[in-house]
Amino acid sequence: MDNKTCLFWFRQDLRLSDNPGLSAASKYGTVIPVYILDNTAPKQFTLGGASKWWLHHSLSDLNNSLDKKLNRYHGNPDALLCEIIKKHKVSAVFWNTCYEPWQLKRDKKIKKTLDSLGVEGRTFNASLLWEPWEVLKKDGTPYKVFTPFYQRGCLNAPAPSAPLSKPRKLRLKKDPGSCALKALNLLPTQSWGKKLEAHWHVGEAAARKKLTLFLNKQLSGYTQNRDYPHQAGTSQLSPYLHFGEISPRQIWHATHLKAGAHRQESAGFLRQLAWREFSYYLLYHFPTLPIKNFQAKFDRFQWKHRARDLNAWQKGQTGIPLVDAGMRELWQTGYMHNRVRMVVASFLIKNLLIHWRRGEDWFWDCLVDADLANNSASWQWVAGSGADAAPFFRIFNPVRQGEKFDPDGEYTRRFVPELTPLPNKYLFKPWEAPEAVLAECGIVLGKTYPKPIVDLDASRKQALAIYRAAVR
């Protein structure tokens, strides 16, 4: 053991605790901890701006946890791993599985390379509760509907194993050839980075703190509060999960331990964690999910692709207050409340008739929790084109959604301050406010706040007509 060297390849598992690949490497011998910013990823799946910002700070935190011995590289993982193996006489390479199709394909090739070098290559599950190939229907085919996937598949499978502790002892080795963190060029413009810094603490300790806060303060009212964007009713653990600063097993077991009198709330929260699981399950079994309609009948849908409308949506200038509030929250914080995500997605797809992939691309660039599985499955769910999707005729009305879930307008006024003086009666539909009311509030539609770029009722009817024609 003393003479063995193992390279551990960090990817979307930027933590020390409950990291099965790292734990195995620590027992193998001396560990060379490596992170590679892959430049061979398909162009459409390269990291977005918000993800790069998060990754920069997460790698900094991980480096500190590893006594400043994290080795960073930028390039082709296959070539770089071979170079490090030969340089340091590495006899094993361990890593945790990533389930994006292009990563699975690349990893298969890397395993063949390791075999040819006589180097052991081992992979582990660090990011899912159940492996996608282990949860199948009785006939051996994958589930396409969430409820049976969860109730018949997951809950009848062996329970997720207990989380692993942080390795007791790590004998780490630093490679002089690794690059400085700033050489990865991950930070976006200073102004946007500063905005994100005001809303997030990044890293493993921050993830644990976020989970503890949620379980102690927010779990008790979760099922009631999670739909209201003005309340701190959700966990906001999604970016930490994506980058692997916390594992789903840690969340699963901590929630079970905390359930007690909050069984209903705990079950509801764990069901949301299982939705993430289902998204990865779909991505694994149907790898074209990010780029093609899951339901082929939507290939005939007549999208409009108006650049002016897309730009107004991206900037939060649609003239529809709840939609604009959500899009501005996204730009200012790198995040958006889940209910509002559904509203803005429905508006883009069904009121503006813009393809769901345009929205998927924008979220990919702007969300700190941008995740290929979640992003793809969720956009197709709203579009009606996905597996177990909401039917296309379910079109979110942003006026009613605002009145119901932001009843006092606290969330909308926070991100659309130019409408602050408007009475609640007109806040979500300022175009219906009498001229005298608008004048008293200092609001001039078309100048201080946009007029609606589309009529909600007419655009809804148009979308339904196009849908009926497409699926006949």
Secondary structure by P-SEA (a helix, b strand, c coil): cccbbbbbbbcccccccccaaaaaaaaacccbbbbbccccccccccccaaaaaaaaaaaaaaaaaacccbbbbbccaaaaaaaaaaaacccbbbbbbbccaaaaaaaaaaaaaaaaacbbbbbbbcccccccccccccccccccccccccccccccccccccccccccccbbbbbccccccccccccccaaaaaaaaacccccaaaaaaaaaaaaaccccccccccccccccccccaaaaaaaccccaaaaaaaaaaacccaaaaaaaaaaaaaaaaaaaaaaaacccccccccccccccccccccaaaaaaaaacccccaaaaaaaaaaaacccccaaaaaaaaaaacccccccaaaaaaaaaaccccccaaaaaaaaaaaaccccccccccccccaaaaaaaccccccccccccccccccccccccccccccaaaaaaaccccccccccccccaaaaaaaaaaaaaaaac
